[in-house]
Amino acid sequence: MKFAVVGYGRMGKKVELVLRQREEVVWSIIDPDQGYPFVPDHLDGADAAICFTTPESGYEVTRSVLERGVDAVVATTKFYLLEDNTLNDPMLKELEELAFQNDCRMVYAPNFAIGMIKFQKIIELVTGYLDGLYDPAIMEWHHIKKQDVSGTAKKLAQIIIDRSFDKKSINVGETERQRRPEEITIGSARAGRIPGTHQVIFDSLVDSIELVHRVRDPNIFAHGAVDAAYLLQDYHSGLYSLNDIS
């Protein structure tokens, strides 16, 4: 396959490294801030674009990729979320229509590590067993260069909400007040080079259950994004979450 790397920051460079290690074709690199101008023609001929961009440019970048009929692997988070951290369904519907019109596919996820996909399925299952008996919360740790609250943590919180009778909303870092009963709190910490750790806590009066996913090698995200591009080849035009194709 021929790949466009869209976004040439920390993760974009890892994607390029993984592609070259796997002897894939790096068709183009696009990142205006890094000296690689975003010229739509640079996408022509590519089979897939792997997008690790900023949230601010995520929407326009994804539109541009799909308009050229190129499969989009969207690892950028936040831009397709509303202020309450739920999915922006009208935006995703618009992107899905673009994929249909241009005979291509889009897959999106806050985290392309295969272990995290399995971890999410575990949290979904455990929530079904513990809902109403235990009170959940989420903690996430990352390196000091991460600029936003983990999209993966928000996804984990949404999984719990979808399986819970009484949890309705996400409290992101607002801890200088009493937490409302219907909220799930996400706490965040930044230090050094931590590549990514997510802990889901289920607490009761008599005990606590803690489940942790810890990344050892951040290249796992790049490998997962490349693998997702291959998985997309087996699907019809349209829009998919990583859970849909994993």
Backbone torsions as a table, in degrees:
resi	resn	phi	psi	omega
1	MET	NA	154.9	177.0
2	LYS	-106.8	126.9	-172.6
3	PHE	-116.1	137.0	165.4
4	ALA	-99.3	132.3	175.6
5	VAL	-100.6	111.2	-176.0
6	VAL	-108.8	111.2	-171.0
7	GLY	101.1	108.4	-172.8
8	TYR	-116.7	42.3	173.7
9	GLY	-87.7	-149.6	-176.7
10	ARG	-55.1	-49.3	-177.8
11	MET	-76.8	-35.4	177.9
12	GLY	-59.5	-39.8	177.8
13	LYS	-65.9	-36.3	176.8
14	LYS	-67.2	-37.5	176.9
15	VAL	-61.6	-46.2	179.0
16	GLU	-59.7	-43.9	-179.9
17	LEU	-60.3	-46.2	-179.7
18	VAL	-63.4	-42.4	179.3
19	LEU	-60.6	-43.3	-179.1
20	ARG	-70.0	-36.9	177.1
21	GLN	-63.2	-34.1	-178.8
22	ARG	-90.7	6.9	178.1
23	GLU	57.2	37.9	171.5
24	GLU	-85.5	169.1	179.3
25	VAL	-94.7	117.2	172.3
26	VAL	-85.9	96.8	-172.8
27	TRP	-71.2	-41.0	179.4
28	SER	-161.3	157.6	173.6
29	ILE	-122.7	130.1	-175.4
30	ILE	-129.1	118.6	174.6
31	ASP	-170.2	96.6	-176.9
32	PRO	-55.3	-37.3	-178.3
33	ASP	-67.4	-20.2	-179.7
34	GLN	-104.7	9.9	178.3
35	GLY	90.2	13.4	178.1
36	TYR	-116.9	91.2	-171.0
37	PRO	-60.0	149.0	179.7
38	PHE	-88.5	87.9	175.9
39	VAL	-104.3	117.6	-176.1
40	PRO	-51.1	-32.7	179.9
41	ASP	-60.8	-22.8	179.9
42	HIS	-67.3	-15.6	177.4
43	LEU	-87.7	-20.2	-177.0
44	ASP	-62.6	130.0	-179.7
45	GLY	94.9	-14.5	177.7
46	ALA	-78.3	147.3	175.2
47	ASP	-87.0	-33.9	-177.7
48	ALA	-151.5	148.6	174.2
49	ALA	-116.8	127.3	176.9
50	ILE	-100.6	118.1	-167.9
51	CYS	-112.0	106.8	169.4
52	PHE	-116.0	77.9	-176.9
53	THR	-107.3	-175.4	173.6
54	THR	-79.4	154.5	176.2
55	PRO	-57.7	-33.2	-177.6
56	GLU	-64.6	-31.3	-177.9
57	SER	-102.8	-3.1	-173.0
58	GLY	-57.4	-43.9	-177.1
59	TYR	-64.7	-50.7	-177.5
60	GLU	-65.9	-38.9	178.8
61	VAL	-62.7	-46.1	-178.7
62	THR	-63.3	-42.0	176.2
63	ARG	-58.8	-45.8	-177.3
64	SER	-62.3	-40.5	179.7
65	VAL	-64.0	-48.7	-177.5
66	LEU	-66.9	-35.0	179.0
67	GLU	-64.2	-24.7	177.6
68	ARG	-88.9	3.5	178.6
69	GLY	73.9	27.3	-178.4
70	VAL	-108.1	136.2	176.4
71	ASP	-60.7	137.1	-178.0
72	ALA	-114.1	121.0	171.9
73	VAL	-102.1	104.8	-168.4
74	VAL	-102.4	103.9	178.3
75	ALA	-97.8	-4.3	175.9
76	THR	-73.4	131.8	179.6
77	THR	-108.4	178.6	172.0
78	LYS	80.7	-41.1	-173.5
79	PHE	-66.8	-24.3	179.3
80	TYR	-100.3	17.0	176.0
81	LEU	-109.4	145.8	174.2
82	LEU	-81.7	176.3	-177.6
83	GLU	-62.2	-27.4	178.1
84	ASP	-88.1	9.5	176.0
85	ASN	72.8	13.7	171.0
86	THR	-90.4	163.8	-177.5
87	LEU	-66.1	140.1	174.0
88	ASN	-83.1	85.4	-173.4
89	ASP	-59.8	-40.6	177.4
90	PRO	-60.5	-39.5	178.2
91	MET	-65.5	-45.4	179.6
92	LEU	-64.4	-35.4	176.7
93	LYS	-64.1	-40.1	177.9
94	GLU	-62.1	-44.4	179.6
95	LEU	-67.0	-35.5	177.0
96	GLU	-63.5	-42.3	178.2
97	GLU	-62.4	-39.1	176.4
98	LEU	-61.7	-41.1	178.9
99	ALA	-63.9	-42.4	177.3
100	PHE	-61.1	-47.1	-175.5
101	GLN	-63.0	-32.6	-173.8
102	ASN	-109.2	13.9	174.0
103	ASP	53.8	52.0	177.7
104	CYS	-142.3	-177.1	-174.0
105	ARG	-132.9	154.8	174.2
106	MET	-132.9	135.0	171.4
107	VAL	-124.0	137.9	-178.9
108	TYR	-132.0	150.8	177.3
109	ALA	-166.9	148.4	173.8
110	PRO	-76.7	-12.7	-175.2
111	ASN	-156.3	121.5	-176.4
112	PHE	-99.3	10.7	176.0
113	ALA	-73.2	127.2	-177.0
114	ILE	-61.9	-34.0	178.0
115	GLY	-62.8	-35.3	178.7
116	MET	-69.6	-35.5	176.6
117	ILE	-60.6	-43.7	177.6
118	LYS	-66.7	-37.9	178.4
119	PHE	-60.5	-41.6	178.6
120	GLN	-62.2	-39.4	178.2
121	LYS	-66.4	-35.9	176.3
122	ILE	-64.0	-44.8	-179.8
123	ILE	-63.0	-39.0	177.3
124	GLU	-60.6	-44.8	-179.3
125	LEU	-66.6	-47.0	-177.6
126	VAL	-63.7	-39.1	178.9
127	THR	-59.1	-39.6	178.0
128	GLY	-59.6	-34.6	179.3
129	TYR	-78.5	-35.0	-168.3
130	LEU	-103.5	-11.1	-175.7
131	ASP	-57.0	130.8	-179.4
132	GLY	90.3	-21.7	179.2
133	LEU	-100.4	-30.4	-177.5
134	TYR	-128.4	149.5	-179.8
135	ASP	-101.8	120.3	-174.8
136	PRO	-90.2	154.3	170.8
137	ALA	-152.5	163.7	-177.0
138	ILE	-132.4	137.6	171.2
139	MET	-121.8	142.7	176.2
140	GLU	-136.5	139.2	178.9
141	TRP	-122.8	137.2	176.9
142	HIS	-146.4	174.5	178.0
143	HIS	-68.3	164.0	-172.1
144	ILE	-70.9	-14.2	-178.5
145	LYS	-87.4	-9.1	178.9
146	LYS	-68.1	132.8	-168.9
147	GLN	-103.6	-3.2	-177.5
148	ASP	-145.6	171.5	175.5
149	VAL	-69.2	140.7	-175.1
150	SER	-54.6	124.2	173.6
151	GLY	-65.4	-30.1	176.7
152	THR	-64.7	-41.3	177.4
153	ALA	-62.0	-40.8	177.9
154	LYS	-64.6	-39.1	177.6
155	LYS	-63.1	-43.2	178.4
156	LEU	-61.7	-41.5	178.4
157	ALA	-63.2	-40.8	-179.9
158	GLN	-66.7	-34.8	175.7
159	ILE	-60.4	-43.8	179.5
160	ILE	-64.7	-44.1	179.7
161	ILE	-59.4	-42.9	-178.1
162	ASP	-65.6	-22.9	-178.8
163	ARG	-104.2	1.7	-172.9
164	SER	-108.2	150.0	176.3
165	PHE	-84.8	-27.8	-171.9
166	ASP	-118.7	-10.9	178.0
167	LYS	-88.8	127.3	-172.1
168	LYS	-125.6	-19.9	-173.7
169	SER	-150.6	165.2	-177.2
170	ILE	-108.9	131.1	173.9
171	ASN	-104.5	106.1	-176.9
172	VAL	-95.8	94.6	170.1
173	GLY	76.5	1.4	-179.3
174	GLU	-90.4	84.1	-171.8
175	THR	-111.5	2.5	178.0
176	GLU	-90.0	39.8	173.1
177	ARG	-159.9	166.9	177.7
178	GLN	-71.8	134.2	179.4
179	ARG	-71.0	137.7	178.3
180	ARG	-75.5	149.1	-176.1
181	PRO	-59.2	-30.7	-176.1
182	GLU	-85.3	-0.3	-175.7
183	GLU	-95.6	153.8	165.4
184	ILE	-113.6	126.6	-179.8
185	THR	-88.8	136.2	169.6
186	ILE	-111.8	119.8	174.9
187	GLY	-103.3	147.7	-175.8
188	SER	-131.4	147.9	173.0
189	ALA	-140.5	146.9	178.4
190	ARG	-129.5	128.5	179.2
191	ALA	-158.7	137.8	170.6
192	GLY	47.5	-125.6	-174.6
193	ARG	-117.0	25.4	-178.9
194	ILE	-54.1	119.6	-175.3
195	PRO	-78.3	-17.5	177.1
196	GLY	146.4	117.5	176.9
197	THR	-135.4	131.8	179.2
198	HIS	-126.4	127.7	179.9
199	GLN	-122.1	128.6	174.2
200	VAL	-110.6	124.5	-175.8
201	ILE	-111.3	132.1	171.1
202	PHE	-118.1	113.8	-171.5
203	ASP	-115.3	141.6	174.5
204	SER	-132.7	-179.1	179.2
205	LEU	-64.9	-26.2	-171.1
206	VAL	-113.4	-16.1	179.7
207	ASP	-164.3	173.4	176.6
208	SER	-133.5	146.1	173.8
209	ILE	-117.9	127.8	-177.4
210	GLU	-125.8	127.4	178.4
211	LEU	-118.3	132.4	-172.7
212	VAL	-130.7	135.2	166.6
213	HIS	-115.6	123.7	-176.2
214	ARG	-126.1	123.7	178.0
215	VAL	-81.5	133.5	174.4
216	ARG	-99.1	-37.9	-177.2
217	ASP	-127.7	111.4	-178.0
218	PRO	-63.9	-12.3	175.0
219	ASN	-62.6	-15.9	178.5
220	ILE	-59.4	-32.1	179.4
221	PHE	-68.6	-39.7	178.5
222	ALA	-67.2	-45.6	177.5
223	HIS	-59.0	-43.2	-179.2
224	GLY	-63.3	-38.2	179.2
225	ALA	-67.2	-40.9	178.0
226	VAL	-65.7	-43.2	178.0
227	ASP	-60.3	-38.7	-179.9
228	ALA	-63.4	-36.3	177.8
229	ALA	-61.4	-38.5	177.6
230	TYR	-70.3	-40.8	178.5
231	LEU	-60.1	-36.2	-179.6
232	LEU	-60.4	-26.7	-176.2
233	GLN	-62.1	-20.6	-178.6
234	ASP	-90.2	4.9	-174.6
235	TYR	-118.7	155.6	176.6
236	HIS	-72.6	168.1	176.8
237	SER	-55.7	144.2	178.8
238	GLY	146.8	-165.8	-175.9
239	LEU	-119.0	136.8	-176.6
240	TYR	-139.2	144.3	164.3
241	SER	-84.3	162.3	180.0
242	LEU	-62.5	-32.6	176.9
243	ASN	-62.1	-29.6	-179.0
244	ASP	-67.1	-28.6	-172.7
245	ILE	-114.9	1.9	-177.7
246	SER	-100.4	NA	NA
